[in-house]
Amino acid sequence: MPYVPTGEIGLLPREARLHEPAIALDGGTDGLEVLRRVAADAPLWLAPGGYLLSEVSEAQADPAVAILRASGLAAGVATDEELEATIVIGRSAPPTKGTGPGGGSGRLGAARPLPVAKPSASRHGARSGRGGEAS
């Protein structure tokens, strides 16, 4: 899902700007507009205990987690320093014991927060051209 703020698209490497469609890069004013729209409806279409993952920048991690939590998902962050990647992870509430497929009420249990890794300090300015990759 796109996460590059509109005003920062011009800072991306030339190959990203020339070869990626704008819709694959442009995440709106703060880069999180698409995530807001997806997260708002995610509890309706995610299976119980299902996950929603999206790449974000390190600077967007905390606001993105807040967006996921506001939509009712348990949320956390995963980082990979080698890949210079930051992923926010939202999880819908798992089914409560004795419910779900094969009988039961189908009610969802309480969501538990996921462990949150603190992003490391950025070693680079603008991100690489990976901003438009689908998650």
N, C-alpha and C positions, 0 to 999 in steps of 0.2 A: 504494500500500500504506500502511496507517495507520502513523504514526510519532509521534503525540503521546503522551507518557507519561501513564498513567492519572491521576496526580495533578495534571496540568496542563490537563486538559480543561476544568475550570472557569474557566481563565484565557483561554480562546479568546473571540473576539467572540460576542456573543449570537446573531447569525444563524447562526454555525457550530454552536453547541451546540443550537439549536432546530431547524435544518433538515437537519442531517447525521445519519444514523444513527450510533449509538455505535460500531458495528463498523467504520465508515469512518474513525473518528478514533483509536480506542484502540489504541495500539501496545504496550500492556503497561507494566510497571513503568518501564522505561527508554526506551520507545518503539521498541525494536528487536526485540521478540520475533517479530513477523511476518517481518521481514527474516531473522532467524536460521533460521526454518523454511523459507522459500523458498530461501535461499542453500544450505542443507544439501543440497537435492536438485537444485539448478540444474545442476550438471555432468552429471546424468543426462538432462536434457531439453533443455538448450541445444544448438543445432547447433554444430559446430566453428567457433570464431571468433565465436559468437553473444554478444549483450550482454544484461545484466540491468541495468536502471536503476531507481533509486528516489529519490524526494525525501526528504530528511532535514533536520533543523535544522543550523545551523553547528556547534553543540556536539556533535552526533551524528556528524559527518563522519568523524573519526578512528576511533571505535569501529566504525562501519559498514564502513569500508574493511577493518579488521581482520577483521570477520565474513566479508566476501567473500573475502579472501585465505585465511582458514582453511578455506574450502570448496573451495579449489583454483583460484579465479578470479584473474586479474590484476585489479587494482582501482585506481581513481583517483577524483578529485572534480572536478566541473565546477560553477562558480558563475556566477550572473548577478546583479550588484548591482542593476540596474534592476528586475528582477522579484523581488528579494530571495529568490532560489531557490538551493538547494544540492542537487546531485544526486550520488549515488554511482553509479559505473559499474563493473560487473564484466564481464569478458570471459573466455569459455572459450578454451582453447588452440586456435589455428588448426590445420588439418591440416598435417602436414609435407609438404614438396615431394614430388611424385610419388605422393601418396596422395589419398584422397577419392573423390568420385563418378567413375565411369568406370574404376575399378580401383585397385589399390594396397592397402595393408594396412589403411587406415582408422585407423591409430594417430595420436594427437594429438601435436603438437610442443610444445615448452616454451612456457608462457605468458610473455609479456613484460609488465613493469609498465607501466601507463598513466601519463602525466604527471599529477601531482597539483597542482592549484591550491590555494594557501593561502586559506581563507575569510577575508574581510575582517572586521574587528571589527563586531559587531552594533550597529546604530543604534537598535534597537527592543527592547522587553522581550518580551512574549508575541508569538508569531507571529500572522499574520492567519489568517482562517478557511480557508486553503488546506490545512490539515493533513490533510484527509480525501480530497483528490483522488487518484484512482488514477494510478499511474505506468505 
